Amino acid sequence: MKSKKLISLLAVLAMCMGLISVPAMAEENVVNVSSQAELQAALDNFTAGTTIQLAENKDYGLVYLRPIEENTSTTTKVTFNRAENYGNNHFLSVFENMTIKGATGATVGAIKIEAGIYIDYQGSIHSQTAKYSQMRSAVELKNVVIDGVTFTGDNGSDGKTSILNLDNSIKVDGLTVKNCTVNDETGQVKLIHRTVNPNEEATYTLKNSEDPTEYTIRYSLDNITVKDCTFNGGYQFIELKPTNNLTIEGNTINNTAMHNILLSASGGQYSGIIKIVGNTSDGAKERFIRATAMGDANVIVEDNKIIDYKGADNDFVKFDGVTDGSPYSIKNNTYDGRDTELTVTSGMYQLFATDWTTDTDAGYYTANDTDYGMMRYLFKVETDDYVTAYGIKYIKTSATLDGVTIEDAETGEAVEKSGNVKVFHGDIVGIPQGTSTDGSYYAVGYVTTASGTMWSPIKSNKINWLRKFTDYTPGGDK
C-alpha cells in the first residue's frame, strides 16, 4: 500500500515539474549569407542586434550600407532643412549593434557607405540611382563590429580606394574593425578614410509627422577601434579627422605607400584617449604616425615596432598640437629592434630614424638660406649613481676620443625617467659646410656622478647637406 502511495506521489511531483517553465536560452540573431546578393539583402534588411555570417571561400565583391525606405528598422524618412533642391528623398539610417563576421577564404571588396547628397546632373553615382535619382541622406554607425573579414579593396567603378569610407554625412559612435586582413598590390587602398570636418552637422524634422521638433545630427567620430588587423600593401592604413577615443592596437602594416596612420586636423581637436600600441610597421615609405591637433587628448604611443623604414623624413613618429600639460606617453617603441624610449609631457614630439645605436640617435638639419647646418642628438643614460651633471660635446674628427679637443654643444633639458634614468638631447649648431673633407661632426654624451665623468662612444653620424628641413627652430622642443 505504501509503495502505491509513493508511486502516486512521484507522479504528482513529475506533473508539477512539467508545469514549471524553464527560461529558454536567448538565440543570437544570425543571418548566414553565401553570395553577394545575399550579403546585400542582409544589409538592406538589417535589424538591430543581427550578426551577418559570411560563408567560406566566397567572393562577395562590393556591398553597400545605404538607406532603404522600406526598412523602417534602420531608415527614417526625414526632411533636412535647407535641402529644397534634393527632392523628397531624405533619409536618416542608423545601423546599430551590427556584426559582420568573416570566414576562411571569403573576401569582400569594400563596404561603401552611401550618405550625403546625390544628384544625377552633378555626376554623382549611387547604387539606387534609378529609384532615388535625387537623394540626401545621413548614416550613423552605432556599435558596428567587423570581425575577421578579408578585404581586397575593389570598390566598383571607383577602382581601389577606401574599404570603409567615413566621409559625407556619416556619424560614428562605436566602430570596431578587428582580425581583418587587407591584401592590395596596387598601392591605392585605405582601410579607413575620413577627410571631411567631423563637426559638421545638419538639422531635420520627421517627414509626415505632427511633431514639429527640429533635430540635429553632428557627423562626429567617437569610439573607433582597429585591432589585430593585417594590412598588406595599400596606400594608407588609416586616415582620420579629429576623433574622440581612438584605439589602434596590435596591427601589422606592411609596405604602405604613404603614412601608416594619418591623424590630421580639420574642424576641431582630438579628445579622449588616443591609443596606438603594439603595432608593427614594416617597409613604410612615409611616417609610421603623423598626428596634429592632439589638444587635451591622452596620447599613448607605446610598444610599437618600426622595421625597414623607407621614408625621406627622418622623424618616423611626429606629433604636435598638444595642449601644454595634457597626458602624453610615448615609450618602449623600437626602430629595427633598437630602443627609442622617451616620454614627453607636452609640445611636439619626434622620433628619428637614423643610423644610431641603442643609446643615441640623431637628426640632420640644414638651414634653407645659409650654408650652416645643425645636428640634434638624443642620449639615454642609466646609472645607479645620482647624476650631478650631463651634457653633449662634439668633435670634428673621426679619431678616438682620447686626446681630441671637444667643444660644448647646446644641451636641452633632461627628461626624468624611472629610477636614475635620464634622457637628454643637444643641438650642434652653426656647422659650416665643407670645413672638413667629409663635412662630418661627431657627438659625445657625458654624465657626471660620484664615480666621476663617463663618456659615450664617438658616434659616426654625418651631416647630410642634401636634406632640407624648414620647420625646425634651434633650441626648441623635440
N, C-alpha and C positions, 0 to 999 in steps of 0.2 A: 504493500500500500504506500509506504513511504517512497519507494522508488518511482511510483507513478506520479506522486505529488512533485517529486524533484524534477521529473521529466517535464511536467506541465509548467513548472516554474521557469525552467530553462527556455522553454518555447516562448513563454511570455516575454522573457528578457530579450530573446532574439528578435521578436517582433518590435520591441521598443527600440532596440539598437538600429533596426532598419528604418525607423521613423526619424532618427536623428540625422539631420542634414550635415554632410561633410563639405566644407568650402572647397570648391574646385580651384585648381591651380590656374592662375591667370595666364592665358595664352598670349604670346607675343604675336603682334600682327605682322606677319612676314609675307611678302609677295615675291615669289620666285619668277625670274624672267630669263628667257633663253634666246632672245633676239633683240635687235634694235627697236623694232616696232613694239615689242612687249615692254621694254625698258621705258620707252617714251610714253606709252599708255600708263605705266605705273606712276610716272612723274606727273602726267596730266591729271590723273585721278587720285592723287595723293591725299591721304588724311593724316592728321597729326598722330605721331607715335608709330608710324609704319617703318619697318625695315625692308628695304629692297635688296634682294639677294641675287647677284649675278650667277650665271652658270659657268662651269669650266669650259675653257677652250672656245670661247665665242668672241667675235669682234663686234662691238656694239656701236662703233662709229661715233658720230657727233649727235649729242642729245641736248634738249633744252629744258631749262626751268623757266616757265612762261605763264602768263595769265591765261586761264581757261574759264570763260564766263560761266559755263555750266557747272563747274566745280566750286560750289559755294563753300566748301570746307576750307579752301585756300584763297579764293578770289572774291573780292567785294567790288561791286560797281560803285564808283565814286565820281565826283566832279571836281577836278583840280581847278583852283582859281587861276585866272589869267591864262586860260588854256582854250579860249574860244575857237582857235584855229585848228583844233585837233579832233573835230567831230565829236561823236558821243561815246567813243570807245575809251573810257577812262577806267583803269583797274588798279586796285591795290591787292597784291598777292603776298601771303605770309606762309612760308614753309617752315613749320615748327616741329621740333623733335623728329627730324628725318635722319635716317641712317641708310647709307648706300654701302654695301659690303661686296668686296671683290672676290674672285675665285682664281684658282690656278689656271693659267693660260688665257684668262679673259682679258680683253683690252677695251678701253674706251678712248675715243679720240679726244673729246673735250666736253665739258658741261657748260653750255653757253646760257648765261642768264639774260633773259630779254626784259629789259626795263628801259624807261626813258621815252623819248618821242620818236615815233616812226611815221614818216610822211613820204609817200611814194615819189612825189615830184621832187623831193630833195635827194633822191637817190638812196634813201635808207632801205635796207632789206631786212625783213624778219621772217620767221618761219610761218607766220599766218597772214601773209600779205593779202591773199585772196579774201580772207574773212574779215580782216581788220586793215584795210588799206591805209587808214589813219588811226594811230593809237598813241595814247600816253598812258604809261603805267609806272608803278613803283613796286619793288620787290624787297621783302625783308627775309633774311635768313636768321632763324632763331633756333639755336641748339641743333645745328646740322653737323652730322658726322660722316666723313668719307673715309672708309677703313679698308686698306688692303687692295686698292684698285690700281691697276697698271694702266698708265696713260701713254698715248703716242703723240698727242698734241695736234692731231689732224682736226682742223676747225672749219671744215666745209669749204665754201668759196673764199674764206679768208686765209686759206693755206694753213700754215702752222704758226699760231700765235699764243694767246693765253688759254690755259686749260680752265682756270676759274677766273673769269673777268669780273671784277667788282666795281667797274665804272658805271656811270649812268643810272642815277636814281636807285641805288641799291644800299640798303641798310643792313648791317651785320651786328647781331647780338648773340654771339656764340657760334663759331665755326671751327671745327677740328678736322684736320687732314692728317691721318696717321697711317703708318705702314704702307704707304703708297710708293709706286715706282714710276718714274718718267724716263722714257728712252727716246732720245732725239739726236739725230746725226746732222741736222741742218743748221744748228746754232740759232734757232729762231724762237724756241718755245720758252714761255714763262709758266711756272706753276700757278702763282697767284699774282694778279696785276691790278693795281689801283692807281690812277693818275689824277683823278678829279678831286676837288675840295670835299673833304668828308663832313664839313659843317654846313654844306648847302641844305636847304630844306624846302618843303612845299606845303601848302595848305590845301585842304579839300573838305568837301561836305559829302554826306552819304547821298547817293543817287536815288531818286524816287522815294525820299523819306521825309516825314514830317519833322524830323529832328533838324533844327537849324544850326546845330553846333558846328563850328569850324575847327577841324582837327589839323594838327601839324605833324609832319614826319620829317625828321632830320636824318640825312644819309650818313650817319656816323659809323665808325668801326669800333667794335667792342669785343673783347674776349676771343681773340684768334689764336689758335694753337696749330703749329705744324711740327709733327713729331715722328721720328723714326722712319723718315722717308729717304728714298734714294733717287737722286736727280742726275742722270747721265747725259752729258752734252747740254744742249739748250743754250738759250741766250742769257737768262737770268732766273735764279731760283724764286726769289720773292721781291716784289716792289710794292710798297705800301705808302700811304699818306698817314698823317697823324692818327694814331690808334691808342685806345685805352686798353691796356693789358694785352700784351703780345708775348707768346712763348714760341721760340724756335729751338728745338731740343733734339739731340741725338740723330741728326740728319747727316747723310753722306752726299756731298755735292761735287761732282766730277766734271772738270773741263768746260766750265761755262765761258761764254764769250764776253760777258760783262760782269758787273758786281754780282757776287753771290746773293747778298742781301742789301737792298737799297731802301732806306727809310728816309724819304725826302720830305720836305716841308711844304705845306700849302694849306692855308686856312686854319692854322692853329698849331698846337704843340702836342707831342706825345705825352701820355699820362699813365698813371697806374704803375704796373711792373712791366718793364721791357726786359725780357729774359732770353739771352742767347747763350746756351750752354751745351757742351758735349757734342758739338758738331765737328765734322771733318771736311775740310776743303782741299781738294787735290787738283792742281793744274789750273787754277783760276787765272784768267787773263786780265782781270781787273780786281779791285779790292775785295777782300772777303766781306767786310762790312763798311758801308758809308752811311752815316746817320747824321741828321741835322734836326734842329728844333726839339731837342730832348726835354726841355722845360724842367718841370718838377718831377719827372718820371724817376722811378727807382731803377736805374740801369744796371743790369747784371750780365757781364760777358765773361764767362769762366769755362775752363777746361775744353776749349776748342783747339783743334789741331789744323795747322796750315801746312800743306805739303806742296812742294814744287810750284811755288807762287811765280807766275809769269808776268805780273803786272808791271807797267812802266813806273807807277807811283810806288815809292819805297814803303810808304805807310799803308800796310795792308789792312789795318783797322783804323778807322778815323771817325771820331765822334765830336760834335760840337753843339753849341746852343743849349748847354746845360745850365740851369739856374744855379747860382752860387749857393753852395751848402746842401744841395739836394743829394740823396743817396746815390752812390756811384761805385761800382766794384768791377774792375777789370783785372783778372788774375788767373794764374795757372794755365794760361794759354801757351801753346808751343808752336814754334816755326821750324819745320823739318826736325822735330824732336828736341829742339833746344828751348829752354825755359825763357819766357818773356814776361815773367810775373811782375806786375806793377798794379797798385791800387791808386786810383785817382778820385778825389772827392769833389772836384768841380772844374769848370773850364773845358778846354779842348784836350782830347787825348789822342795820341797816335802811337801805333806800334810800327817799328821799322822792320822791313825785310831786307837785310843787307848781309854782308859777309861778317858774321860775328860769332863769338864763342859763347860758352854757357853763361858768362858773367858780364858781357858787354855787348852793346850794339851801337850802330852809328847811323846818322843821316847825312846826306850830302846836299849842299845847297850852294847856289851862286846867285849873286845879285844881277838883275837884268841889265842895269845901266852902268855897271862898273866891271872891272877886271878882278874884283875881290870876291872871295868865297868864304864859306864857313862850314864847319862840321859840328854836329851835335852828337855827343856820346852819352850813353846811358850805362851806368855801372851799378851792380848789385854787390853788396858786401855782407857777409855773415860772420860774426865773430862772437866768442864767449866773453870777450872783454868789453868794457864800456868804451865807446868811440868818443874821443875828445876832439878830433878834427878829421876832416875829409876834404877831398878836392880832386881836381883833374889838372894835369900839366901836359904839355905837348913838346915834341921834338921834331926837327925837320931832318930826319935821317932814318936809315933802316938799320943802323948799328944797334948793338945791345945797349941796355940802359946804363951799365956801369961806365962812368967817366964821360957821359954825354950831358951837355948843358941842357937844362929843361926850364921852361918858362910857364908862368901861370896861365890857365885858361879861365874863361868866365864860368863859374860853377853855380849851378842852380841849387835850389833848396832840396834838402833831403826829405824823402817820404818815409816816415817811420813804419816799420813792419813789425810783425810779432817778434817778441824776444829782442835780440840785438841785431836785427837785420835792417839795413838802410839801403834805399835806392836813391841815387842822385844822378843828375845829368849836368853836363857842362858844354859850353859852346866855344869853339875855337874860331875866332872871327878875324876879318881883315887879312886873309891869306892871299897874297898876290899870286897871280897865275904865272907859271913858268919860272919861279925863282929857284927851282932845282930841276935836275934832269927829268924827273918824272912828276914834279908838282905834288909830291906826297908829303903829308904831315901825319904824325902818329901820336895817339893819345895814350897816356898812362894815368891810371887812377891810384889814389893812395888813401889810407886811413891810418890814424894815429890812435893807439891805445896805450895802456900802461906798459905793454911789452915793447913799445916803440912804433916806428912808422913802417907800414907794409905797402909794397908797390904791386900793382898788377903787371902782367907781362906787357911788352910792347905789342900794339895791335897793327896789323898790316892793312888797315883800311886806307884808301886813297881818295883824294878829291876827284870827282868826275866832272870835268869842265863842260861837258855837253849837256848836262842836266840843268834845267832852269826851274826854280821854284819861286813864285812871286808872292805866295800867301804866308810867308814866314816873317815874323818880327824877331830879330835877335834879342835874346834875353826874355822873350815871352814864355808863357806856359807851354808845356808839351801838350 
